[in-house]
Amino acid sequence: MEEKVIKAALEELKIHSFRFTMEDLARRLHMSKSSIYKVMASKEELVHRILDYIMEIFNRELEKAAGMSVDKRLDAFINSYTKAFQFFEHGVYNDLQMSYPQEWERWENFRQTQVENIMSLLAEGVEQGVLRPMNKAVVQRCLLVMSSSLADMNFLRENDLTYSKAIAAMRDWMFYGLLREPTGAPAK
């Protein structure tokens, strides 16, 4: 029942962001609010569990790629990130920060940890010769800033993008470059 409530809440997130009410959720589930409160003591608990659920999706997806090559794990990481963070469209980031600051902080810590994890993966790729050497501090800063700023609703709306599409575009140019044939690199 808990997962059913969380999944319904994720659907409400897509429509109302974190401004959805327990009444909205009850309507979606065709049940009373009191029945929901038997599963989740408060909306704050529900928000906490939603974030747990998203983090779990992310970690489960990454576990599937554990034994793969670095390039495959990088791809799996970005795919997992896109899949898990798809719920952070439509101003959800801002609402979480404004309405649930403790949960926002927990989410930011999770995001920071994931950037550190991808940095370790990038370092492994450089060590194995799969990736070329890079300034790790610059890459880390870019990942942190971009993953956060791409969630800006005005930017997404002005460019007719979703957060998932923006992350996919970032992934494309970051890992495959902008030049058709990079200068100084051998032709394909």
MIMIFI-740357 format. One record per atom (N, C-alpha, C): residue in one letter; x, y, z. Coordinates in steps of 0.02 Angstrom, whole numbers, plus 50000, padded with zeros to 5 digits. Layout:
# MIMIFI-740357
node code A px X py Y pz Z
...
***
This chain:
# MIMIFI-740357
node code M px 50041 py 49940 pz 50000
node code M px 50000 py 50000 pz 50000
node code M px 50043 py 50063 pz 50000
node code E px 50099 py 50059 pz 50037
node code E px 50144 py 50117 pz 50040
node code E px 50170 py 50136 pz 49971
node code E px 50191 py 50086 pz 49932
node code E px 50217 py 50099 pz 49865
node code E px 50162 py 50128 pz 49820
node code K px 50102 py 50104 pz 49828
node code K px 50045 py 50130 pz 49789
node code K px 50034 py 50204 pz 49804
node code V px 50039 py 50223 pz 49867
node code V px 50032 py 50294 pz 49886
node code V px 50089 py 50335 pz 49858
node code I px 50150 py 50309 pz 49862
node code I px 50208 py 50345 pz 49835
node code I px 50202 py 50354 pz 49760
node code K px 50184 py 50302 pz 49724
node code K px 50177 py 50307 pz 49651
node code K px 50122 py 50357 pz 49632
node code A px 50068 py 50358 pz 49669
node code A px 50015 py 50407 pz 49656
node code A px 50040 py 50477 pz 49671
node code A px 50079 py 50485 pz 49724
node code A px 50108 py 50550 pz 49741
node code A px 50156 py 50573 pz 49686
node code L px 50193 py 50527 pz 49657
node code L px 50238 py 50545 pz 49601
node code L px 50198 py 50571 pz 49541
node code E px 50140 py 50542 pz 49530
node code E px 50097 py 50567 pz 49476
node code E px 50072 py 50637 pz 49492
node code E px 50055 py 50649 pz 49555
node code E px 50034 py 50716 pz 49576
node code E px 50091 py 50766 pz 49569
node code L px 50152 py 50743 pz 49582
node code L px 50211 py 50787 pz 49574
node code L px 50215 py 50813 pz 49502
node code K px 50199 py 50770 pz 49454
node code K px 50203 py 50790 pz 49384
node code K px 50153 py 50846 pz 49368
node code I px 50098 py 50848 pz 49404
node code I px 50046 py 50897 pz 49391
node code I px 50053 py 50959 pz 49435
node code H px 50062 py 50948 pz 49500
node code H px 50059 py 51003 pz 49548
node code H px 50125 py 51017 pz 49583
node code S px 50177 py 50982 pz 49566
node code S px 50240 py 50986 pz 49602
node code S px 50225 py 50966 pz 49675
node code F px 50262 py 50993 pz 49723
node code F px 50250 py 50975 pz 49793
node code F px 50191 py 51014 pz 49822
node code R px 50157 py 51052 pz 49781
node code R px 50098 py 51088 pz 49804
node code R px 50036 py 51045 pz 49805
node code F px 50042 py 50981 pz 49784
node code F px 49983 py 50938 pz 49787
node code F px 49960 py 50930 pz 49859
node code T px 49896 py 50919 pz 49867
node code T px 49868 py 50910 pz 49934
node code T px 49855 py 50836 pz 49946
node code M px 49845 py 50819 pz 50008
node code M px 49827 py 50750 pz 50024
node code M px 49758 py 50735 pz 49995
node code E px 49717 py 50786 pz 49987
node code E px 49651 py 50778 pz 49955
node code E px 49661 py 50759 pz 49881
node code D px 49708 py 50792 pz 49847
node code D px 49724 py 50773 pz 49777
node code D px 49744 py 50700 pz 49773
node code L px 49785 py 50680 pz 49820
node code L px 49810 py 50611 pz 49822
node code L px 49753 py 50562 pz 49836
node code A px 49710 py 50580 pz 49883
node code A px 49653 py 50537 pz 49900
node code A px 49607 py 50528 pz 49839
node code R px 49597 py 50582 pz 49803
node code R px 49555 py 50580 pz 49743
node code R px 49586 py 50533 pz 49690
node code R px 49651 py 50540 pz 49680
node code R px 49686 py 50498 pz 49631
node code R px 49681 py 50424 pz 49650
node code L px 49686 py 50410 pz 49715
node code L px 49686 py 50341 pz 49738
node code L px 49616 py 50313 pz 49751
node code H px 49566 py 50357 pz 49746
node code H px 49497 py 50337 pz 49760
node code H px 49491 py 50308 pz 49830
node code M px 49520 py 50345 pz 49877
node code M px 49516 py 50324 pz 49947
node code M px 49511 py 50387 pz 49991
node code S px 49497 py 50377 pz 50053
node code S px 49491 py 50434 pz 50099
node code S px 49560 py 50458 pz 50122
node code K px 49562 py 50521 pz 50143
node code K px 49624 py 50547 pz 50170
node code K px 49645 py 50508 pz 50233
node code S px 49595 py 50489 pz 50273
node code S px 49612 py 50453 pz 50335
node code S px 49646 py 50386 pz 50318
node code S px 49626 py 50355 pz 50263
node code S px 49659 py 50293 pz 50242
node code S px 49732 py 50306 pz 50223
node code I px 49743 py 50362 pz 50190
node code I px 49812 py 50380 pz 50171
node code I px 49853 py 50394 pz 50234
node code Y px 49823 py 50429 pz 50282
node code Y px 49859 py 50445 pz 50344
node code Y px 49874 py 50383 pz 50386
node code K px 49842 py 50328 pz 50372
node code K px 49859 py 50265 pz 50406
node code K px 49925 py 50238 pz 50378
node code V px 49938 py 50256 pz 50315
node code V px 49999 py 50232 pz 50281
node code V px 50056 py 50282 pz 50291
node code M px 50041 py 50346 pz 50285
node code M px 50090 py 50400 pz 50294
node code M px 50063 py 50447 pz 50348
node code A px 50101 py 50457 pz 50400
node code A px 50077 py 50498 pz 50456
node code A px 50066 py 50571 pz 50438
node code S px 50103 py 50595 pz 50387
node code S px 50098 py 50666 pz 50369
node code S px 50123 py 50675 pz 50297
node code K px 50111 py 50734 pz 50271
node code K px 50138 py 50748 pz 50204
node code K px 50214 py 50751 pz 50207
node code E px 50241 py 50775 pz 50263
node code E px 50314 py 50777 pz 50270
node code E px 50344 py 50707 pz 50265
node code E px 50311 py 50659 pz 50298
node code E px 50335 py 50590 pz 50293
node code E px 50329 py 50565 pz 50221
node code L px 50275 py 50583 pz 50188
node code L px 50266 py 50563 pz 50118
node code L px 50321 py 50591 pz 50074
node code V px 50338 py 50654 pz 50084
node code V px 50392 py 50685 pz 50045
node code V px 50457 py 50648 pz 50057
node code H px 50470 py 50632 pz 50120
node code H px 50531 py 50595 pz 50138
node code H px 50532 py 50527 pz 50102
node code R px 50477 py 50492 pz 50103
node code R px 50472 py 50426 pz 50072
node code R px 50477 py 50431 pz 49995
node code I px 50450 py 50484 pz 49967
node code I px 50455 py 50495 pz 49894
node code I px 50529 py 50500 pz 49875
node code L px 50566 py 50540 pz 49912
node code L px 50638 py 50548 pz 49898
node code L px 50675 py 50482 pz 49907
node code D px 50657 py 50445 pz 49960
node code D px 50688 py 50379 pz 49971
node code D px 50675 py 50335 pz 49910
node code Y px 50614 py 50336 pz 49886
node code Y px 50594 py 50294 pz 49829
node code Y px 50634 py 50312 pz 49767
node code I px 50641 py 50376 pz 49753
node code I px 50679 py 50398 pz 49695
node code I px 50753 py 50379 pz 49701
node code M px 50781 py 50388 pz 49760
node code M px 50850 py 50369 pz 49772
node code M px 50859 py 50294 pz 49763
node code E px 50810 py 50256 pz 49786
node code E px 50812 py 50183 pz 49779
node code E px 50811 py 50163 pz 49705
node code I px 50769 py 50195 pz 49665
node code I px 50766 py 50182 pz 49593
node code I px 50835 py 50193 pz 49563
node code F px 50865 py 50249 pz 49581
node code F px 50931 py 50267 pz 49555
node code F px 50982 py 50213 pz 49573
node code N px 50985 py 50195 pz 49636
node code N px 51035 py 50147 pz 49659
node code N px 51023 py 50078 pz 49629
node code R px 50961 py 50058 pz 49622
node code R px 50944 py 49993 pz 49593
node code R px 50967 py 49990 pz 49520
node code E px 50956 py 50044 pz 49483
node code E px 50977 py 50047 pz 49413
node code E px 51053 py 50042 pz 49408
node code L px 51088 py 50075 pz 49453
node code L px 51162 py 50074 pz 49452
node code L px 51189 py 50004 pz 49468
node code E px 51156 py 49969 pz 49514
node code E px 51178 py 49902 pz 49532
node code E px 51179 py 49856 pz 49472
node code K px 51133 py 49866 pz 49426
node code K px 51129 py 49824 pz 49366
node code K px 51192 py 49830 pz 49323
node code A px 51225 py 49888 pz 49327
node code A px 51284 py 49900 pz 49285
node code A px 51350 py 49886 pz 49320
node code A px 51347 py 49860 pz 49380
node code A px 51407 py 49852 pz 49422
node code A px 51467 py 49819 pz 49388
node code G px 51458 py 49766 pz 49352
node code G px 51515 py 49731 pz 49323
node code G px 51534 py 49753 pz 49253
node code M px 51503 py 49804 pz 49227
node code M px 51514 py 49825 pz 49158
node code M px 51577 py 49868 pz 49151
node code S px 51596 py 49880 pz 49088
node code S px 51654 py 49923 pz 49074
node code S px 51638 py 49995 pz 49094
node code V px 51690 py 50036 pz 49101
node code V px 51681 py 50105 pz 49123
node code V px 51633 py 50144 pz 49078
node code D px 51641 py 50138 pz 49012
node code D px 51597 py 50177 pz 48968
node code D px 51525 py 50154 pz 48975
node code K px 51513 py 50090 pz 48985
node code K px 51445 py 50065 pz 48994
node code K px 51417 py 50088 pz 49062
node code R px 51460 py 50089 pz 49113
node code R px 51437 py 50112 pz 49179
node code R px 51422 py 50187 pz 49177
node code L px 51463 py 50226 pz 49140
node code L px 51448 py 50297 pz 49132
node code L px 51381 py 50307 pz 49099
node code D px 51369 py 50270 pz 49047
node code D px 51305 py 50274 pz 49012
node code D px 51248 py 50254 pz 49058
node code A px 51257 py 50200 pz 49096
node code A px 51206 py 50177 pz 49143
node code A px 51194 py 50229 pz 49197
node code F px 51249 py 50262 pz 49219
node code F px 51243 py 50314 pz 49271
node code F px 51198 py 50371 pz 49246
node code I px 51212 py 50395 pz 49186
node code I px 51173 py 50450 pz 49158
node code I px 51101 py 50428 pz 49146
node code N px 51092 py 50368 pz 49121
node code N px 51023 py 50343 pz 49111
node code N px 50986 py 50337 pz 49177
node code S px 51020 py 50313 pz 49228
node code S px 50990 py 50306 pz 49295
node code S px 50972 py 50375 pz 49322
node code Y px 51018 py 50422 pz 49313
node code Y px 51007 py 50490 pz 49337
node code Y px 50946 py 50519 pz 49303
node code T px 50942 py 50511 pz 49238
node code T px 50885 py 50537 pz 49200
node code T px 50820 py 50505 pz 49222
node code K px 50822 py 50440 pz 49231
node code K px 50762 py 50403 pz 49251
node code K px 50739 py 50424 pz 49321
node code A px 50785 py 50426 pz 49368
node code A px 50768 py 50443 pz 49437
node code A px 50748 py 50516 pz 49445
node code F px 50781 py 50559 pz 49409
node code F px 50770 py 50631 pz 49418
node code F px 50715 py 50657 pz 49372
node code Q px 50683 py 50613 pz 49334
node code Q px 50629 py 50635 pz 49289
node code Q px 50572 py 50666 pz 49329
node code F px 50566 py 50649 pz 49392
node code F px 50512 py 50675 pz 49433
node code F px 50525 py 50748 pz 49452
node code F px 50585 py 50772 pz 49439
node code F px 50602 py 50840 pz 49458
node code F px 50592 py 50889 pz 49400
node code E px 50537 py 50881 pz 49367
node code E px 50515 py 50928 pz 49315
node code E px 50466 py 50977 pz 49348
node code H px 50444 py 51025 pz 49310
node code H px 50389 py 51069 pz 49330
node code H px 50398 py 51104 pz 49397
node code G px 50456 py 51129 pz 49410
node code G px 50466 py 51169 pz 49471
node code G px 50472 py 51130 pz 49535
node code V px 50478 py 51065 pz 49530
node code V px 50482 py 51023 pz 49590
node code V px 50543 py 51042 pz 49633
node code Y px 50599 py 51055 pz 49600
node code Y px 50660 py 51075 pz 49636
node code Y px 50646 py 51135 pz 49681
node code N px 50617 py 51187 pz 49651
node code N px 50604 py 51249 pz 49688
node code N px 50555 py 51237 pz 49746
node code D px 50502 py 51199 pz 49732
node code D px 50453 py 51186 pz 49785
node code D px 50484 py 51146 pz 49842
node code L px 50525 py 51098 pz 49826
node code L px 50558 py 51059 pz 49878
node code L px 50601 py 51104 pz 49922
node code Q px 50639 py 51147 pz 49890
node code Q px 50684 py 51193 pz 49926
node code Q px 50644 py 51240 pz 49971
node code M px 50590 py 51267 pz 49946
node code M px 50551 py 51316 pz 49983
node code M px 50507 py 51285 pz 50038
node code S px 50476 py 51229 pz 50023
node code S px 50427 py 51200 pz 50069
node code S px 50455 py 51147 pz 50116
node code Y px 50508 py 51115 pz 50096
node code Y px 50536 py 51060 pz 50137
node code Y px 50612 py 51066 pz 50139
node code P px 50637 py 51118 pz 50173
node code P px 50709 py 51131 pz 50172
node code P px 50753 py 51074 pz 50197
node code Q px 50729 py 51036 pz 50247
node code Q px 50769 py 50979 pz 50271
node code Q px 50774 py 50925 pz 50218
node code E px 50719 py 50913 pz 50184
node code E px 50720 py 50863 pz 50130
node code E px 50761 py 50888 pz 50071
node code W px 50758 py 50953 pz 50058
node code W px 50800 py 50983 pz 50006
node code W px 50873 py 50970 pz 50021
node code E px 50892 py 50982 pz 50083
node code E px 50962 py 50972 pz 50103
node code E px 50982 py 50898 pz 50094
node code R px 50938 py 50854 pz 50113
node code R px 50952 py 50782 pz 50105
node code R px 50959 py 50765 pz 50031
node code W px 50915 py 50794 pz 49990
node code W px 50918 py 50783 pz 49917
node code W px 50983 py 50810 pz 49888
node code E px 51002 py 50869 pz 49909
node code E px 51064 py 50900 pz 49885
node code E px 51125 py 50858 pz 49905
node code N px 51124 py 50830 pz 49965
node code N px 51178 py 50786 pz 49987
node code N px 51181 py 50724 pz 49943
node code F px 51123 py 50696 pz 49926
node code F px 51120 py 50638 pz 49882
node code F px 51149 py 50657 pz 49813
node code R px 51128 py 50714 pz 49787
node code R px 51151 py 50736 pz 49721
node code R px 51227 py 50747 pz 49722
node code Q px 51252 py 50778 pz 49776
node code Q px 51324 py 50789 pz 49783
node code Q px 51362 py 50722 pz 49785
node code T px 51335 py 50675 pz 49821
node code T px 51365 py 50608 pz 49824
node code T px 51367 py 50576 pz 49755
node code Q px 51315 py 50585 pz 49717
node code Q px 51313 py 50555 pz 49649
node code Q px 51364 py 50588 pz 49603
node code V px 51374 py 50653 pz 49612
node code V px 51425 py 50687 pz 49572
node code V px 51494 py 50660 pz 49592
node code E px 51505 py 50650 pz 49656
node code E px 51569 py 50621 pz 49679
node code E px 51578 py 50550 pz 49650
node code N px 51523 py 50512 pz 49648
node code N px 51527 py 50444 pz 49620
node code N px 51544 py 50445 pz 49546
node code I px 51514 py 50491 pz 49509
node code I px 51530 py 50495 pz 49438
node code I px 51602 py 50519 pz 49428
node code M px 51626 py 50561 pz 49473
node code M px 51695 py 50584 pz 49468
node code M px 51743 py 50525 pz 49478
node code S px 51726 py 50480 pz 49524
node code S px 51767 py 50420 pz 49534
node code S px 51767 py 50377 pz 49472
node code L px 51709 py 50372 pz 49442
node code L px 51702 py 50333 pz 49380
node code L px 51742 py 50365 pz 49323
node code L px 51740 py 50431 pz 49318
node code L px 51779 py 50466 pz 49267
node code L px 51854 py 50455 pz 49279
node code A px 51875 py 50458 pz 49343
node code A px 51946 py 50447 pz 49359
node code A px 51966 py 50376 pz 49339
node code E px 51923 py 50328 pz 49351
node code E px 51936 py 50259 pz 49331
node code E px 51943 py 50254 pz 49255
node code G px 51900 py 50291 pz 49219
node code G px 51903 py 50291 pz 49146
node code G px 51968 py 50321 pz 49120
node code V px 51992 py 50373 pz 49153
node code V px 52056 py 50404 pz 49133
node code V px 52112 py 50355 pz 49147
node code E px 52110 py 50324 pz 49206
node code E px 52161 py 50276 pz 49226
node code E px 52165 py 50217 pz 49176
node code Q px 52109 py 50195 pz 49151
node code Q px 52107 py 50139 pz 49104
node code Q px 52119 py 50160 pz 49032
node code G px 52124 py 50225 pz 49021
node code G px 52137 py 50250 pz 48953
node code G px 52074 py 50254 pz 48910
node code V px 52016 py 50244 pz 48940
node code V px 51953 py 50249 pz 48903
node code V px 51935 py 50322 pz 48892
node code L px 51952 py 50364 pz 48941
node code L px 51938 py 50436 pz 48937
node code L px 52004 py 50474 pz 48938
node code R px 52004 py 50532 pz 48907
node code R px 52064 py 50572 pz 48907
node code R px 52069 py 50610 pz 48973
node code P px 52129 py 50630 pz 48993
node code P px 52138 py 50667 pz 49055
node code P px 52096 py 50731 pz 49055
node code M px 52074 py 50751 pz 49114
node code M px 52032 py 50811 pz 49120
node code M px 52047 py 50845 pz 49186
node code N px 52027 py 50908 pz 49190
node code N px 52032 py 50944 pz 49253
node code N px 51971 py 50923 pz 49294
node code K px 51983 py 50880 pz 49343
node code K px 51928 py 50851 pz 49381
node code K px 51888 py 50904 pz 49420
node code A px 51922 py 50954 pz 49446
node code A px 51887 py 51006 pz 49484
node code A px 51837 py 51043 pz 49440
node code V px 51858 py 51058 pz 49379
node code V px 51813 py 51094 pz 49332
node code V px 51755 py 51049 pz 49312
node code V px 51769 py 50987 pz 49297
node code V px 51715 py 50941 pz 49277
node code V px 51665 py 50932 pz 49334
node code Q px 51691 py 50924 pz 49395
node code Q px 51647 py 50915 pz 49452
node code Q px 51602 py 50976 pz 49463
node code R px 51633 py 51034 pz 49459
node code R px 51594 py 51096 pz 49467
node code R px 51541 py 51102 pz 49412
node code C px 51560 py 51087 pz 49351
node code C px 51512 py 51090 pz 49295
node code C px 51453 py 51043 pz 49306
node code L px 51468 py 50982 pz 49328
node code L px 51414 py 50934 pz 49340
node code L px 51366 py 50958 pz 49394
node code L px 51394 py 50985 pz 49449
node code L px 51352 py 51010 pz 49503
node code L px 51308 py 51068 pz 49481
node code V px 51340 py 51116 pz 49448
node code V px 51303 py 51176 pz 49427
node code V px 51253 py 51159 pz 49372
node code M px 51274 py 51120 pz 49323
node code M px 51229 py 51105 pz 49268
node code M px 51169 py 51064 pz 49290
node code S px 51181 py 51013 pz 49331
node code S px 51125 py 50970 pz 49350
node code S px 51073 py 51010 pz 49390
node code S px 51096 py 51060 pz 49426
node code S px 51050 py 51102 pz 49464
node code S px 51017 py 51155 pz 49419
node code S px 51057 py 51189 pz 49380
node code S px 51030 py 51245 pz 49339
node code S px 50986 py 51221 pz 49282
node code L px 50996 py 51160 pz 49259
node code L px 50953 py 51134 pz 49206
node code L px 50881 py 51122 pz 49230
node code A px 50871 py 51122 pz 49296
node code A px 50804 py 51113 pz 49324
node code A px 50766 py 51179 pz 49327
node code D px 50797 py 51234 pz 49306
node code D px 50763 py 51300 pz 49308
node code D px 50703 py 51300 pz 49261
node code M px 50644 py 51310 pz 49290
node code M px 50582 py 51307 pz 49250
node code M px 50580 py 51357 pz 49194
node code N px 50604 py 51418 pz 49206
node code N px 50603 py 51469 pz 49153
node code N px 50646 py 51447 pz 49094
node code F px 50705 py 51421 pz 49108
node code F px 50749 py 51397 pz 49055
node code F px 50715 py 51340 pz 49016
node code L px 50688 py 51292 pz 49052
node code L px 50656 py 51235 pz 49019
node code L px 50597 py 51257 pz 48976
node code R px 50556 py 51301 pz 49004
node code R px 50497 py 51325 pz 48967
node code R px 50518 py 51364 pz 48905
node code E px 50566 py 51410 pz 48913
node code E px 50589 py 51452 pz 48857
node code E px 50618 py 51410 pz 48800
node code N px 50646 py 51353 pz 48817
node code N px 50679 py 51311 pz 48767
node code N px 50640 py 51248 pz 48750
node code D px 50578 py 51246 pz 48773
node code D px 50533 py 51190 pz 48760
node code D px 50567 py 51123 pz 48776
node code L px 50594 py 51119 pz 48837
node code L px 50630 py 51059 pz 48860
node code L px 50599 py 51031 pz 48923
node code T px 50611 py 50969 pz 48935
node code T px 50599 py 50940 pz 49001
node code T px 50667 py 50932 pz 49034
node code Y px 50668 py 50920 pz 49099
node code Y px 50731 py 50910 pz 49133
node code Y px 50768 py 50850 pz 49104
node code S px 50731 py 50797 pz 49090
node code S px 50762 py 50737 pz 49061
node code S px 50794 py 50751 pz 48994
node code K px 50761 py 50790 pz 48952
node code K px 50789 py 50807 pz 48886
node code K px 50851 py 50852 pz 48894
node code A px 50849 py 50898 pz 48942
node code A px 50907 py 50941 pz 48953
node code A px 50967 py 50900 pz 48977
node code I px 50955 py 50853 pz 49023
node code I px 51009 py 50810 pz 49047
node code I px 51037 py 50767 pz 48990
node code A px 50992 py 50742 pz 48947
node code A px 51015 py 50702 pz 48890
node code A px 51058 py 50743 pz 48843
node code A px 51040 py 50807 pz 48832
node code A px 51080 py 50851 pz 48789
node code A px 51148 py 50864 pz 48821
node code M px 51148 py 50875 pz 48887
node code M px 51211 py 50886 pz 48923
node code M px 51256 py 50824 pz 48916
node code R px 51227 py 50766 pz 48924
node code R px 51264 py 50703 pz 48918
node code R px 51294 py 50697 pz 48848
node code D px 51256 py 50715 pz 48798
node code D px 51279 py 50708 pz 48729
node code D px 51341 py 50750 pz 48717
node code W px 51339 py 50815 pz 48733
node code W px 51397 py 50856 pz 48718
node code W px 51454 py 50844 pz 48766
node code M px 51438 py 50825 pz 48829
node code M px 51491 py 50814 pz 48878
node code M px 51532 py 50752 pz 48862
node code F px 51499 py 50699 pz 48840
node code F px 51535 py 50636 pz 48828
node code F px 51553 py 50625 pz 48755
node code Y px 51520 py 50660 pz 48710
node code Y px 51535 py 50649 pz 48640
node code Y px 51561 py 50711 pz 48606
node code G px 51564 py 50767 pz 48641
node code G px 51594 py 50828 pz 48616
node code G px 51550 py 50867 pz 48569
node code L px 51577 py 50925 pz 48549
node code L px 51541 py 50970 pz 48504
node code L px 51568 py 50967 pz 48433
node code L px 51632 py 50952 pz 48426
node code L px 51662 py 50949 pz 48360
node code L px 51645 py 50883 pz 48325
node code R px 51636 py 50887 pz 48260
node code R px 51623 py 50825 pz 48222
node code R px 51684 py 50780 pz 48227
node code E px 51743 py 50808 pz 48215
node code E px 51806 py 50772 pz 48224
node code E px 51851 py 50818 pz 48264
node code P px 51860 py 50802 pz 48328
node code P px 51900 py 50846 pz 48371
node code P px 51970 py 50858 pz 48342
node code T px 51992 py 50921 pz 48345
node code T px 52059 py 50940 pz 48321
node code T px 52111 py 50901 pz 48360
node code G px 52159 py 50874 pz 48323
node code G px 52213 py 50837 pz 48355
node code G px 52196 py 50764 pz 48370
node code A px 52133 py 50746 pz 48360
node code A px 52113 py 50677 pz 48373
node code A px 52114 py 50639 pz 48306
node code P px 52129 py 50576 pz 48308
node code P px 52129 py 50538 pz 48245
node code P px 52058 py 50534 pz 48217
node code A px 52054 py 50534 pz 48150
node code A px 51988 py 50529 pz 48117
node code A px 51959 py 50460 pz 48130
node code K px 51894 py 50458 pz 48131
node code K px 51859 py 50394 pz 48145
node code K px 51856 py 50351 pz 48084
***
